[in-house]
Amino acid sequence: MDQPELRLTLLPSPDDPSLRSPEFQQGLRQFEEFLRAQQLAYSSEIELIEDATLRPTVYFGGFVIELLKSPAVGVIATAVGAWLHAKYGRKVRLKVGEIEVEAQTVAEVETLLKQAEEFQQRNRPKAIHES
């Protein structure tokens, strides 16, 4: 069975610059640096584009956090909360298994992360004990 994972997509506000702008990408890089500093087991969804000189540019998209290897909901909620508070109108899309929802407040994110944690507990592989 695959490890449960949480997919996070940080959605811009109507006033944010475009996804590929240096300003928006800097915000995504800061989010990624926070995840790394907290030693979360995660991967980044990126897009690699080469310009006419064949220099690659990396654009962040979303993040995938392995739930079984991650600490409590509070750490993830802190990172997402900082993202949401940085600019009015931002949202985050959370997906665990087949369940996908969007949140715009820290309270909504915390509720959804707790539900994700419960989902993880229900779907955790059972240990096999020999008799």
Backbone as XML, in Angstrom:
<?xml version="1.0"?>
<chain id="A" units="angstrom">
  <residue number="1" name="MET">
    <atom name="N" x="0.843" y="-1.188" z="0.000"/>
    <atom name="CA" x="0.000" y="0.000" z="0.000"/>
    <atom name="C" x="0.880" y="1.240" z="0.000"/>
  </residue>
  <residue number="2" name="ASP">
    <atom name="N" x="0.520" y="2.245" z="-0.772"/>
    <atom name="CA" x="1.280" y="3.482" z="-0.828"/>
    <atom name="C" x="1.159" y="4.249" z="0.474"/>
  </residue>
  <residue number="3" name="GLN">
    <atom name="N" x="2.191" y="5.053" z="0.769"/>
    <atom name="CA" x="2.157" y="5.912" z="1.940"/>
    <atom name="C" x="1.105" y="6.999" z="1.724"/>
  </residue>
  <residue number="4" name="PRO">
    <atom name="N" x="0.295" y="7.308" z="2.748"/>
    <atom name="CA" x="-0.646" y="8.415" z="2.606"/>
    <atom name="C" x="0.119" y="9.714" z="2.389"/>
  </residue>
  <residue number="5" name="GLU">
    <atom name="N" x="-0.398" y="10.544" z="1.522"/>
    <atom name="CA" x="0.256" y="11.813" z="1.267"/>
    <atom name="C" x="-0.762" y="12.923" z="1.173"/>
  </residue>
  <residue number="6" name="LEU">
    <atom name="N" x="-0.296" y="14.103" z="1.482"/>
    <atom name="CA" x="-1.096" y="15.318" z="1.414"/>
    <atom name="C" x="-0.545" y="16.158" z="0.283"/>
  </residue>
  <residue number="7" name="ARG">
    <atom name="N" x="-1.381" y="16.469" z="-0.679"/>
    <atom name="CA" x="-0.982" y="17.358" z="-1.775"/>
    <atom name="C" x="-1.473" y="18.758" z="-1.450"/>
  </residue>
  <residue number="8" name="LEU">
    <atom name="N" x="-0.537" y="19.708" z="-1.460"/>
    <atom name="CA" x="-0.858" y="21.109" z="-1.197"/>
    <atom name="C" x="-0.580" y="21.915" z="-2.451"/>
  </residue>
  <residue number="9" name="THR">
    <atom name="N" x="-1.552" y="22.696" z="-2.868"/>
    <atom name="CA" x="-1.342" y="23.638" z="-3.956"/>
    <atom name="C" x="-1.680" y="25.013" z="-3.401"/>
  </residue>
  <residue number="10" name="LEU">
    <atom name="N" x="-0.700" y="25.908" z="-3.438"/>
    <atom name="CA" x="-0.892" y="27.263" z="-2.933"/>
    <atom name="C" x="-1.453" y="28.110" z="-4.063"/>
  </residue>
  <residue number="11" name="LEU">
    <atom name="N" x="-2.657" y="28.599" z="-3.865"/>
    <atom name="CA" x="-3.368" y="29.326" z="-4.915"/>
    <atom name="C" x="-3.254" y="30.826" z="-4.706"/>
  </residue>
  <residue number="12" name="PRO">
    <atom name="N" x="-2.943" y="31.565" z="-5.753"/>
    <atom name="CA" x="-2.752" y="33.009" z="-5.619"/>
    <atom name="C" x="-4.062" y="33.756" z="-5.408"/>
  </residue>
  <residue number="13" name="SER">
    <atom name="N" x="-3.934" y="34.935" z="-4.840"/>
    <atom name="CA" x="-5.082" y="35.841" z="-4.746"/>
    <atom name="C" x="-5.232" y="36.532" z="-6.103"/>
  </residue>
  <residue number="14" name="PRO">
    <atom name="N" x="-6.360" y="37.185" z="-6.339"/>
    <atom name="CA" x="-6.505" y="37.927" z="-7.599"/>
    <atom name="C" x="-5.457" y="39.026" z="-7.759"/>
  </residue>
  <residue number="15" name="ASP">
    <atom name="N" x="-4.899" y="39.512" z="-6.640"/>
    <atom name="CA" x="-3.909" y="40.588" z="-6.689"/>
    <atom name="C" x="-2.466" y="40.095" z="-6.761"/>
  </residue>
  <residue number="16" name="ASP">
    <atom name="N" x="-2.255" y="38.782" z="-6.655"/>
    <atom name="CA" x="-0.900" y="38.243" z="-6.736"/>
    <atom name="C" x="-0.376" y="38.353" z="-8.159"/>
  </residue>
  <residue number="17" name="PRO">
    <atom name="N" x="0.958" y="38.424" z="-8.290"/>
    <atom name="CA" x="1.523" y="38.348" z="-9.639"/>
    <atom name="C" x="1.303" y="36.949" z="-10.210"/>
  </residue>
  <residue number="18" name="SER">
    <atom name="N" x="1.603" y="36.757" z="-11.469"/>
    <atom name="CA" x="1.375" y="35.461" z="-12.117"/>
    <atom name="C" x="2.257" y="34.374" z="-11.502"/>
  </residue>
  <residue number="19" name="LEU">
    <atom name="N" x="1.858" y="33.127" z="-11.692"/>
    <atom name="CA" x="2.565" y="31.975" z="-11.144"/>
    <atom name="C" x="4.048" y="31.992" z="-11.494"/>
  </residue>
  <residue number="20" name="ARG">
    <atom name="N" x="4.383" y="32.360" z="-12.685"/>
    <atom name="CA" x="5.782" y="32.315" z="-13.134"/>
    <atom name="C" x="6.557" y="33.598" z="-12.836"/>
  </residue>
  <residue number="21" name="SER">
    <atom name="N" x="5.949" y="34.561" z="-12.195"/>
    <atom name="CA" x="6.668" y="35.802" z="-11.875"/>
    <atom name="C" x="7.692" y="35.541" z="-10.780"/>
  </residue>
  <residue number="22" name="PRO">
    <atom name="N" x="8.796" y="36.278" z="-10.785"/>
    <atom name="CA" x="9.806" y="36.101" z="-9.725"/>
    <atom name="C" x="9.235" y="36.320" z="-8.320"/>
  </residue>
  <residue number="23" name="GLU">
    <atom name="N" x="8.323" y="37.265" z="-8.165"/>
    <atom name="CA" x="7.751" y="37.556" z="-6.844"/>
    <atom name="C" x="6.941" y="36.380" z="-6.320"/>
  </residue>
  <residue number="24" name="PHE">
    <atom name="N" x="6.094" y="35.816" z="-7.163"/>
    <atom name="CA" x="5.258" y="34.696" z="-6.729"/>
    <atom name="C" x="6.117" y="33.465" z="-6.468"/>
  </residue>
  <residue number="25" name="GLN">
    <atom name="N" x="7.075" y="33.204" z="-7.345"/>
    <atom name="CA" x="7.962" y="32.056" z="-7.160"/>
    <atom name="C" x="8.790" y="32.196" z="-5.884"/>
  </residue>
  <residue number="26" name="GLN">
    <atom name="N" x="9.168" y="33.421" z="-5.525"/>
    <atom name="CA" x="9.906" y="33.632" z="-4.276"/>
    <atom name="C" x="9.063" y="33.204" z="-3.070"/>
  </residue>
  <residue number="27" name="GLY">
    <atom name="N" x="7.787" y="33.514" z="-3.088"/>
    <atom name="CA" x="6.894" y="33.083" z="-2.015"/>
    <atom name="C" x="6.804" y="31.570" z="-1.921"/>
  </residue>
  <residue number="28" name="LEU">
    <atom name="N" x="6.755" y="30.893" z="-3.065"/>
    <atom name="CA" x="6.719" y="29.429" z="-3.080"/>
    <atom name="C" x="8.039" y="28.844" z="-2.597"/>
  </residue>
  <residue number="29" name="ARG">
    <atom name="N" x="9.144" y="29.493" z="-2.960"/>
    <atom name="CA" x="10.454" y="29.031" z="-2.475"/>
    <atom name="C" x="10.550" y="29.180" z="-0.954"/>
  </residue>
  <residue number="30" name="GLN">
    <atom name="N" x="10.026" y="30.264" z="-0.425"/>
    <atom name="CA" x="10.038" y="30.456" z="1.025"/>
    <atom name="C" x="9.213" y="29.368" z="1.720"/>
  </residue>
  <residue number="31" name="PHE">
    <atom name="N" x="8.076" y="29.014" z="1.141"/>
    <atom name="CA" x="7.252" y="27.936" z="1.688"/>
    <atom name="C" x="8.052" y="26.630" z="1.681"/>
  </residue>
  <residue number="32" name="GLU">
    <atom name="N" x="8.719" y="26.354" z="0.570"/>
    <atom name="CA" x="9.517" y="25.140" z="0.447"/>
    <atom name="C" x="10.659" y="25.145" z="1.464"/>
  </residue>
  <residue number="33" name="GLU">
    <atom name="N" x="11.301" y="26.288" z="1.678"/>
    <atom name="CA" x="12.385" y="26.392" z="2.664"/>
    <atom name="C" x="11.861" y="26.118" z="4.075"/>
  </residue>
  <residue number="34" name="PHE">
    <atom name="N" x="10.646" y="26.571" z="4.385"/>
    <atom name="CA" x="10.061" y="26.303" z="5.700"/>
    <atom name="C" x="9.840" y="24.802" z="5.877"/>
  </residue>
  <residue number="35" name="LEU">
    <atom name="N" x="9.301" y="24.143" z="4.853"/>
    <atom name="CA" x="9.083" y="22.700" z="4.938"/>
    <atom name="C" x="10.402" y="21.972" z="5.189"/>
  </residue>
  <residue number="36" name="ARG">
    <atom name="N" x="11.442" y="22.387" z="4.471"/>
    <atom name="CA" x="12.756" y="21.761" z="4.637"/>
    <atom name="C" x="13.295" y="22.024" z="6.040"/>
  </residue>
  <residue number="37" name="ALA">
    <atom name="N" x="13.177" y="23.244" z="6.538"/>
    <atom name="CA" x="13.679" y="23.592" z="7.871"/>
    <atom name="C" x="12.971" y="22.787" z="8.962"/>
  </residue>
  <residue number="38" name="GLN">
    <atom name="N" x="11.702" y="22.453" z="8.737"/>
    <atom name="CA" x="10.935" y="21.676" z="9.711"/>
    <atom name="C" x="11.173" y="20.177" z="9.548"/>
  </residue>
  <residue number="39" name="GLN">
    <atom name="N" x="12.015" y="19.820" z="8.586"/>
    <atom name="CA" x="12.382" y="18.431" z="8.312"/>
    <atom name="C" x="11.170" y="17.561" z="7.960"/>
  </residue>
  <residue number="40" name="LEU">
    <atom name="N" x="10.251" y="18.149" z="7.218"/>
    <atom name="CA" x="9.107" y="17.387" z="6.736"/>
    <atom name="C" x="9.543" y="16.520" z="5.560"/>
  </residue>
  <residue number="41" name="ALA">
    <atom name="N" x="8.954" y="15.352" z="5.435"/>
    <atom name="CA" x="9.177" y="14.496" z="4.273"/>
    <atom name="C" x="8.238" y="14.987" z="3.178"/>
  </residue>
  <residue number="42" name="TYR">
    <atom name="N" x="8.798" y="15.642" z="2.163"/>
    <atom name="CA" x="7.971" y="16.247" z="1.116"/>
    <atom name="C" x="8.701" y="16.185" z="-0.219"/>
  </residue>
  <residue number="43" name="SER">
    <atom name="N" x="7.961" y="16.454" z="-1.261"/>
    <atom name="CA" x="8.547" y="16.678" z="-2.578"/>
    <atom name="C" x="7.831" y="17.872" z="-3.190"/>
  </residue>
  <residue number="44" name="SER">
    <atom name="N" x="8.512" y="18.510" z="-4.112"/>
    <atom name="CA" x="7.949" y="19.680" z="-4.779"/>
    <atom name="C" x="7.520" y="19.296" z="-6.186"/>
  </residue>
  <residue number="45" name="GLU">
    <atom name="N" x="6.372" y="19.798" z="-6.582"/>
    <atom name="CA" x="5.950" y="19.636" z="-7.967"/>
    <atom name="C" x="6.479" y="20.848" z="-8.709"/>
  </residue>
  <residue number="46" name="ILE">
    <atom name="N" x="7.316" y="20.610" z="-9.710"/>
    <atom name="CA" x="7.943" y="21.715" z="-10.425"/>
    <atom name="C" x="7.732" y="21.577" z="-11.922"/>
  </residue>
  <residue number="47" name="GLU">
    <atom name="N" x="7.933" y="22.677" z="-12.610"/>
    <atom name="CA" x="7.909" y="22.704" z="-14.062"/>
    <atom name="C" x="9.251" y="23.275" z="-14.494"/>
  </residue>
  <residue number="48" name="LEU">
    <atom name="N" x="9.905" y="22.611" z="-15.398"/>
    <atom name="CA" x="11.207" y="23.036" z="-15.889"/>
    <atom name="C" x="11.045" y="23.535" z="-17.315"/>
  </residue>
  <residue number="49" name="ILE">
    <atom name="N" x="11.423" y="24.784" z="-17.543"/>
    <atom name="CA" x="11.278" y="25.378" z="-18.875"/>
    <atom name="C" x="12.633" y="25.938" z="-19.296"/>
  </residue>
  <residue number="50" name="GLU">
    <atom name="N" x="13.032" y="25.627" z="-20.535"/>
    <atom name="CA" x="14.273" y="26.171" z="-21.070"/>
    <atom name="C" x="13.956" y="27.364" z="-21.958"/>
  </residue>
  <residue number="51" name="ASP">
    <atom name="N" x="14.785" y="28.408" z="-21.833"/>
    <atom name="CA" x="14.590" y="29.568" z="-22.698"/>
    <atom name="C" x="15.365" y="29.361" z="-24.003"/>
  </residue>
  <residue number="52" name="ALA">
    <atom name="N" x="15.423" y="30.383" z="-24.843"/>
    <atom name="CA" x="16.071" y="30.268" z="-26.151"/>
    <atom name="C" x="17.552" y="29.922" z="-26.041"/>
  </residue>
  <residue number="53" name="THR">
    <atom name="N" x="18.182" y="30.266" z="-24.916"/>
    <atom name="CA" x="19.603" y="29.956" z="-24.729"/>
    <atom name="C" x="19.794" y="28.597" z="-24.059"/>
  </residue>
  <residue number="54" name="LEU">
    <atom name="N" x="18.700" y="27.860" z="-23.867"/>
    <atom name="CA" x="18.684" y="26.539" z="-23.243"/>
    <atom name="C" x="19.039" y="26.578" z="-21.761"/>
  </residue>
  <residue number="55" name="ARG">
    <atom name="N" x="18.885" y="27.745" z="-21.140"/>
    <atom name="CA" x="19.044" y="27.839" z="-19.685"/>
    <atom name="C" x="17.728" y="27.433" z="-19.047"/>
  </residue>
  <residue number="56" name="PRO">
    <atom name="N" x="17.776" y="26.450" z="-18.169"/>
    <atom name="CA" x="16.526" y="26.014" z="-17.541"/>
    <atom name="C" x="16.070" y="26.959" z="-16.430"/>
  </residue>
  <residue number="57" name="THR">
    <atom name="N" x="14.780" y="27.116" z="-16.326"/>
    <atom name="CA" x="14.170" y="27.856" z="-15.232"/>
    <atom name="C" x="13.191" y="26.913" z="-14.548"/>
  </residue>
  <residue number="58" name="VAL">
    <atom name="N" x="13.270" y="26.848" z="-13.223"/>
    <atom name="CA" x="12.410" y="25.968" z="-12.444"/>
    <atom name="C" x="11.278" y="26.794" z="-11.863"/>
  </residue>
  <residue number="59" name="TYR">
    <atom name="N" x="10.045" y="26.331" z="-12.061"/>
    <atom name="CA" x="8.866" y="26.978" z="-11.489"/>
    <atom name="C" x="8.208" y="26.017" z="-10.521"/>
  </residue>
  <residue number="60" name="PHE">
    <atom name="N" x="8.015" y="26.465" z="-9.292"/>
    <atom name="CA" x="7.322" y="25.650" z="-8.298"/>
    <atom name="C" x="5.837" y="25.631" z="-8.601"/>
  </residue>
  <residue number="61" name="GLY">
    <atom name="N" x="5.213" y="24.516" z="-8.288"/>
    <atom name="CA" x="3.772" y="24.385" z="-8.411"/>
    <atom name="C" x="3.211" y="24.035" z="-7.051"/>
  </residue>
  <residue number="62" name="GLY">
    <atom name="N" x="3.088" y="22.750" z="-6.782"/>
    <atom name="CA" x="2.535" y="22.289" z="-5.513"/>
    <atom name="C" x="3.565" y="21.524" z="-4.702"/>
  </residue>
  <residue number="63" name="PHE">
    <atom name="N" x="3.097" y="20.995" z="-3.581"/>
    <atom name="CA" x="3.958" y="20.251" z="-2.670"/>
    <atom name="C" x="3.225" y="18.979" z="-2.245"/>
  </residue>
  <residue number="64" name="VAL">
    <atom name="N" x="3.980" y="17.896" z="-2.085"/>
    <atom name="CA" x="3.422" y="16.637" z="-1.631"/>
    <atom name="C" x="4.135" y="16.290" z="-0.333"/>
  </residue>
  <residue number="65" name="ILE">
    <atom name="N" x="3.364" y="16.129" z="0.739"/>
    <atom name="CA" x="3.921" y="15.844" z="2.060"/>
    <atom name="C" x="3.510" y="14.432" z="2.449"/>
  </residue>
  <residue number="66" name="GLU">
    <atom name="N" x="4.493" y="13.615" z="2.818"/>
    <atom name="CA" x="4.201" y="12.253" z="3.255"/>
    <atom name="C" x="3.670" y="12.317" z="4.677"/>
  </residue>
  <residue number="67" name="LEU">
    <atom name="N" x="2.426" y="11.948" z="4.849"/>
    <atom name="CA" x="1.776" y="12.093" z="6.153"/>
    <atom name="C" x="2.387" y="11.221" z="7.235"/>
  </residue>
  <residue number="68" name="LEU">
    <atom name="N" x="2.760" y="9.993" z="6.905"/>
    <atom name="CA" x="3.294" y="9.105" z="7.934"/>
    <atom name="C" x="4.650" y="9.567" z="8.447"/>
  </residue>
  <residue number="69" name="LYS">
    <atom name="N" x="5.362" y="10.356" z="7.662"/>
    <atom name="CA" x="6.698" y="10.794" z="8.053"/>
    <atom name="C" x="6.707" y="12.249" z="8.521"/>
  </residue>
  <residue number="70" name="SER">
    <atom name="N" x="5.559" y="12.845" z="8.663"/>
    <atom name="CA" x="5.476" y="14.260" z="9.017"/>
    <atom name="C" x="4.999" y="14.439" z="10.445"/>
  </residue>
  <residue number="71" name="PRO">
    <atom name="N" x="5.394" y="15.547" z="11.066"/>
    <atom name="CA" x="4.944" y="15.824" z="12.426"/>
    <atom name="C" x="3.478" y="16.245" z="12.454"/>
  </residue>
  <residue number="72" name="ALA">
    <atom name="N" x="3.053" y="16.659" z="13.587"/>
    <atom name="CA" x="1.651" y="17.011" z="13.807"/>
    <atom name="C" x="1.157" y="18.079" z="12.843"/>
  </residue>
  <residue number="73" name="VAL">
    <atom name="N" x="-0.132" y="18.166" z="12.787"/>
    <atom name="CA" x="-0.854" y="19.111" z="11.943"/>
    <atom name="C" x="-0.370" y="20.550" z="12.144"/>
  </residue>
  <residue number="74" name="GLY">
    <atom name="N" x="0.017" y="20.904" z="13.351"/>
    <atom name="CA" x="0.380" y="22.285" z="13.672"/>
    <atom name="C" x="1.493" y="22.850" z="12.817"/>
  </residue>
  <residue number="75" name="VAL">
    <atom name="N" x="2.497" y="22.046" z="12.499"/>
    <atom name="CA" x="3.625" y="22.532" z="11.704"/>
    <atom name="C" x="3.166" y="22.874" z="10.292"/>
  </residue>
  <residue number="76" name="ILE">
    <atom name="N" x="2.385" y="21.990" z="9.697"/>
    <atom name="CA" x="1.887" y="22.227" z="8.339"/>
    <atom name="C" x="0.939" y="23.417" z="8.337"/>
  </residue>
  <residue number="77" name="ALA">
    <atom name="N" x="0.075" y="23.502" z="9.343"/>
    <atom name="CA" x="-0.867" y="24.627" z="9.435"/>
    <atom name="C" x="-0.126" y="25.951" z="9.570"/>
  </residue>
  <residue number="78" name="THR">
    <atom name="N" x="1.000" y="25.962" z="10.290"/>
    <atom name="CA" x="1.793" y="27.179" z="10.440"/>
    <atom name="C" x="2.311" y="27.651" z="9.093"/>
  </residue>
  <residue number="79" name="ALA">
    <atom name="N" x="2.854" y="26.729" z="8.308"/>
    <atom name="CA" x="3.389" y="27.080" z="6.988"/>
    <atom name="C" x="2.289" y="27.601" z="6.074"/>
  </residue>
  <residue number="80" name="VAL">
    <atom name="N" x="1.167" y="26.904" z="6.050"/>
    <atom name="CA" x="0.055" y="27.311" z="5.188"/>
    <atom name="C" x="-0.542" y="28.630" z="5.692"/>
  </residue>
  <residue number="81" name="GLY">
    <atom name="N" x="-0.628" y="28.790" z="7.013"/>
    <atom name="CA" x="-1.149" y="30.030" z="7.586"/>
    <atom name="C" x="-0.326" y="31.236" z="7.188"/>
  </residue>
  <residue number="82" name="ALA">
    <atom name="N" x="0.987" y="31.096" z="7.199"/>
    <atom name="CA" x="1.863" y="32.201" z="6.781"/>
    <atom name="C" x="1.600" y="32.563" z="5.324"/>
  </residue>
  <residue number="83" name="TRP">
    <atom name="N" x="1.399" y="31.551" z="4.504"/>
    <atom name="CA" x="1.098" y="31.788" z="3.086"/>
    <atom name="C" x="-0.216" y="32.561" z="2.937"/>
  </residue>
  <residue number="84" name="LEU">
    <atom name="N" x="-1.247" y="32.108" z="3.634"/>
    <atom name="CA" x="-2.566" y="32.734" z="3.513"/>
    <atom name="C" x="-2.554" y="34.174" z="4.023"/>
  </residue>
  <residue number="85" name="HIS">
    <atom name="N" x="-1.843" y="34.418" z="5.129"/>
    <atom name="CA" x="-1.833" y="35.753" z="5.730"/>
    <atom name="C" x="-1.004" y="36.767" z="4.948"/>
  </residue>
  <residue number="86" name="ALA">
    <atom name="N" x="-0.119" y="36.291" z="4.084"/>
    <atom name="CA" x="0.757" y="37.197" z="3.345"/>
    <atom name="C" x="-0.013" y="38.068" z="2.350"/>
  </residue>
  <residue number="87" name="LYS">
    <atom name="N" x="-1.154" y="37.598" z="1.877"/>
    <atom name="CA" x="-1.923" y="38.377" z="0.898"/>
    <atom name="C" x="-3.385" y="37.960" z="0.968"/>
  </residue>
  <residue number="88" name="TYR">
    <atom name="N" x="-4.269" y="38.937" z="1.131"/>
    <atom name="CA" x="-5.703" y="38.667" z="1.204"/>
    <atom name="C" x="-6.171" y="37.998" z="-0.091"/>
  </residue>
  <residue number="89" name="GLY">
    <atom name="N" x="-6.992" y="36.971" z="0.061"/>
    <atom name="CA" x="-7.588" y="36.299" z="-1.094"/>
    <atom name="C" x="-6.883" y="35.020" z="-1.504"/>
  </residue>
  <residue number="90" name="ARG">
    <atom name="N" x="-5.754" y="34.728" z="-0.859"/>
    <atom name="CA" x="-5.073" y="33.479" z="-1.187"/>
    <atom name="C" x="-5.859" y="32.288" z="-0.662"/>
  </residue>
  <residue number="91" name="LYS">
    <atom name="N" x="-5.646" y="31.143" z="-1.307"/>
    <atom name="CA" x="-6.280" y="29.892" z="-0.907"/>
    <atom name="C" x="-5.241" y="28.781" z="-0.971"/>
  </residue>
  <residue number="92" name="VAL">
    <atom name="N" x="-5.598" y="27.676" z="-0.394"/>
    <atom name="CA" x="-4.776" y="26.477" z="-0.506"/>
    <atom name="C" x="-5.699" y="25.320" z="-0.866"/>
  </residue>
  <residue number="93" name="ARG">
    <atom name="N" x="-5.243" y="24.501" z="-1.792"/>
    <atom name="CA" x="-5.985" y="23.293" z="-2.167"/>
    <atom name="C" x="-5.281" y="22.125" z="-1.482"/>
  </residue>
  <residue number="94" name="LEU">
    <atom name="N" x="-6.058" y="21.324" z="-0.756"/>
    <atom name="CA" x="-5.529" y="20.164" z="-0.046"/>
    <atom name="C" x="-6.173" y="18.915" z="-0.623"/>
  </residue>
  <residue number="95" name="LYS">
    <atom name="N" x="-5.355" y="17.894" z="-0.843"/>
    <atom name="CA" x="-5.888" y="16.641" z="-1.368"/>
    <atom name="C" x="-5.237" y="15.483" z="-0.634"/>
  </residue>
  <residue number="96" name="VAL">
    <atom name="N" x="-6.080" y="14.599" z="-0.089"/>
    <atom name="CA" x="-5.635" y="13.352" z="0.529"/>
    <atom name="C" x="-6.490" y="12.256" z="-0.081"/>
  </residue>
  <residue number="97" name="GLY">
    <atom name="N" x="-5.838" y="11.294" z="-0.703"/>
    <atom name="CA" x="-6.597" y="10.243" z="-1.378"/>
    <atom name="C" x="-7.464" y="10.864" z="-2.467"/>
  </residue>
  <residue number="98" name="GLU">
    <atom name="N" x="-8.732" y="10.525" z="-2.440"/>
    <atom name="CA" x="-9.665" y="11.056" z="-3.434"/>
    <atom name="C" x="-10.368" y="12.331" z="-2.964"/>
  </residue>
  <residue number="99" name="ILE">
    <atom name="N" x="-10.076" y="12.776" z="-1.750"/>
    <atom name="CA" x="-10.728" y="13.956" z="-1.187"/>
    <atom name="C" x="-9.900" y="15.191" z="-1.498"/>
  </residue>
  <residue number="100" name="GLU">
    <atom name="N" x="-10.533" y="16.187" z="-2.130"/>
    <atom name="CA" x="-9.851" y="17.429" z="-2.487"/>
    <atom name="C" x="-10.738" y="18.602" z="-2.099"/>
  </residue>
  <residue number="101" name="VAL">
    <atom name="N" x="-10.162" y="19.548" z="-1.341"/>
    <atom name="CA" x="-10.909" y="20.713" z="-0.894"/>
    <atom name="C" x="-10.017" y="21.948" z="-0.945"/>
  </residue>
  <residue number="102" name="GLU">
    <atom name="N" x="-10.659" y="23.117" z="-0.912"/>
    <atom name="CA" x="-9.937" y="24.385" z="-0.844"/>
    <atom name="C" x="-10.267" y="25.071" z="0.466"/>
  </residue>
  <residue number="103" name="ALA">
    <atom name="N" x="-9.273" y="25.788" z="0.987"/>
    <atom name="CA" x="-9.446" y="26.531" z="2.235"/>
    <atom name="C" x="-8.867" y="27.920" z="2.056"/>
  </residue>
  <residue number="104" name="GLN">
    <atom name="N" x="-9.462" y="28.882" z="2.788"/>
    <atom name="CA" x="-9.008" y="30.267" z="2.694"/>
    <atom name="C" x="-8.603" y="30.833" z="4.051"/>
  </residue>
  <residue number="105" name="THR">
    <atom name="N" x="-8.868" y="30.088" z="5.129"/>
    <atom name="CA" x="-8.500" y="30.558" z="6.460"/>
    <atom name="C" x="-7.676" y="29.486" z="7.175"/>
  </residue>
  <residue number="106" name="VAL">
    <atom name="N" x="-6.915" y="29.927" z="8.177"/>
    <atom name="CA" x="-6.114" y="28.989" z="8.953"/>
    <atom name="C" x="-7.014" y="27.986" z="9.673"/>
  </residue>
  <residue number="107" name="ALA">
    <atom name="N" x="-8.150" y="28.442" z="10.186"/>
    <atom name="CA" x="-9.082" y="27.539" z="10.877"/>
    <atom name="C" x="-9.561" y="26.439" z="9.929"/>
  </residue>
  <residue number="108" name="GLU">
    <atom name="N" x="-9.897" y="26.798" z="8.695"/>
    <atom name="CA" x="-10.317" y="25.791" z="7.717"/>
    <atom name="C" x="-9.186" y="24.811" z="7.428"/>
  </residue>
  <residue number="109" name="VAL">
    <atom name="N" x="-7.965" y="25.338" z="7.303"/>
    <atom name="CA" x="-6.812" y="24.485" z="7.028"/>
    <atom name="C" x="-6.591" y="23.506" z="8.179"/>
  </residue>
  <residue number="110" name="GLU">
    <atom name="N" x="-6.647" y="23.993" z="9.415"/>
    <atom name="CA" x="-6.449" y="23.121" z="10.568"/>
    <atom name="C" x="-7.497" y="22.016" z="10.616"/>
  </residue>
  <residue number="111" name="THR">
    <atom name="N" x="-8.754" y="22.380" z="10.358"/>
    <atom name="CA" x="-9.827" y="21.378" z="10.343"/>
    <atom name="C" x="-9.556" y="20.333" z="9.265"/>
  </residue>
  <residue number="112" name="LEU">
    <atom name="N" x="-9.186" y="20.784" z="8.078"/>
    <atom name="CA" x="-8.933" y="19.861" z="6.979"/>
    <atom name="C" x="-7.718" y="18.985" z="7.250"/>
  </residue>
  <residue number="113" name="LEU">
    <atom name="N" x="-6.676" y="19.550" z="7.862"/>
    <atom name="CA" x="-5.490" y="18.756" z="8.179"/>
    <atom name="C" x="-5.789" y="17.712" z="9.248"/>
  </residue>
  <residue number="114" name="LYS">
    <atom name="N" x="-6.627" y="18.066" z="10.209"/>
    <atom name="CA" x="-7.021" y="17.081" z="11.223"/>
    <atom name="C" x="-7.811" y="15.953" z="10.575"/>
  </residue>
  <residue number="115" name="GLN">
    <atom name="N" x="-8.670" y="16.295" z="9.632"/>
    <atom name="CA" x="-9.416" y="15.256" z="8.916"/>
    <atom name="C" x="-8.466" y="14.385" z="8.097"/>
  </residue>
  <residue number="116" name="ALA">
    <atom name="N" x="-7.438" y="15.004" z="7.513"/>
    <atom name="CA" x="-6.445" y="14.245" z="6.758"/>
    <atom name="C" x="-5.693" y="13.294" z="7.677"/>
  </residue>
  <residue number="117" name="GLU">
    <atom name="N" x="-5.363" y="13.768" z="8.868"/>
    <atom name="CA" x="-4.670" y="12.928" z="9.846"/>
    <atom name="C" x="-5.544" y="11.733" z="10.244"/>
  </residue>
  <residue number="118" name="GLU">
    <atom name="N" x="-6.852" y="11.976" z="10.430"/>
    <atom name="CA" x="-7.777" y="10.895" z="10.751"/>
    <atom name="C" x="-7.868" y="9.904" z="9.589"/>
  </residue>
  <residue number="119" name="PHE">
    <atom name="N" x="-7.893" y="10.436" z="8.368"/>
    <atom name="CA" x="-7.909" y="9.591" z="7.168"/>
    <atom name="C" x="-6.666" y="8.707" z="7.151"/>
  </residue>
  <residue number="120" name="GLN">
    <atom name="N" x="-5.529" y="9.305" z="7.469"/>
    <atom name="CA" x="-4.271" y="8.569" z="7.520"/>
    <atom name="C" x="-4.351" y="7.432" z="8.527"/>
  </residue>
  <residue number="121" name="GLN">
    <atom name="N" x="-4.878" y="7.719" z="9.717"/>
    <atom name="CA" x="-4.970" y="6.700" z="10.757"/>
    <atom name="C" x="-5.877" y="5.545" z="10.333"/>
  </residue>
  <residue number="122" name="ARG">
    <atom name="N" x="-6.997" y="5.874" z="9.687"/>
    <atom name="CA" x="-7.929" y="4.839" z="9.234"/>
    <atom name="C" x="-7.332" y="3.967" z="8.135"/>
  </residue>
  <residue number="123" name="ASN">
    <atom name="N" x="-6.462" y="4.542" z="7.313"/>
    <atom name="CA" x="-5.933" y="3.836" z="6.148"/>
    <atom name="C" x="-4.504" y="3.348" z="6.332"/>
  </residue>
  <residue number="124" name="ARG">
    <atom name="N" x="-3.974" y="3.459" z="7.532"/>
    <atom name="CA" x="-2.621" y="2.977" z="7.810"/>
    <atom name="C" x="-2.623" y="1.454" z="7.725"/>
  </residue>
  <residue number="125" name="PRO">
    <atom name="N" x="-1.629" y="0.884" z="7.048"/>
    <atom name="CA" x="-1.555" y="-0.578" z="6.958"/>
    <atom name="C" x="-1.449" y="-1.193" z="8.352"/>
  </residue>
  <residue number="126" name="LYS">
    <atom name="N" x="-2.151" y="-2.278" z="8.565"/>
    <atom name="CA" x="-2.131" y="-2.985" z="9.844"/>
    <atom name="C" x="-0.857" y="-3.823" z="9.938"/>
  </residue>
  <residue number="127" name="ALA">
    <atom name="N" x="-0.280" y="-3.879" z="11.127"/>
    <atom name="CA" x="0.897" y="-4.714" z="11.357"/>
    <atom name="C" x="0.460" y="-6.173" z="11.376"/>
  </residue>
  <residue number="128" name="ILE">
    <atom name="N" x="1.268" y="-7.026" z="10.811"/>
    <atom name="CA" x="0.961" y="-8.460" z="10.803"/>
    <atom name="C" x="1.770" y="-9.096" z="11.932"/>
  </residue>
  <residue number="129" name="HIS">
    <atom name="N" x="1.075" y="-9.757" z="12.830"/>
    <atom name="CA" x="1.718" y="-10.415" z="13.954"/>
    <atom name="C" x="1.685" y="-11.926" z="13.735"/>
  </residue>
  <residue number="130" name="GLU">
    <atom name="N" x="2.824" y="-12.542" z="13.964"/>
    <atom name="CA" x="2.859" y="-14.000" z="13.870"/>
    <atom name="C" x="2.406" y="-14.593" z="15.188"/>
  </residue>
  <residue number="131" name="SER">
    <atom name="N" x="1.701" y="-15.752" z="15.130"/>
    <atom name="CA" x="1.273" y="-16.382" z="16.368"/>
    <atom name="C" x="2.188" y="-17.483" z="16.801"/>
  </residue>
</chain>
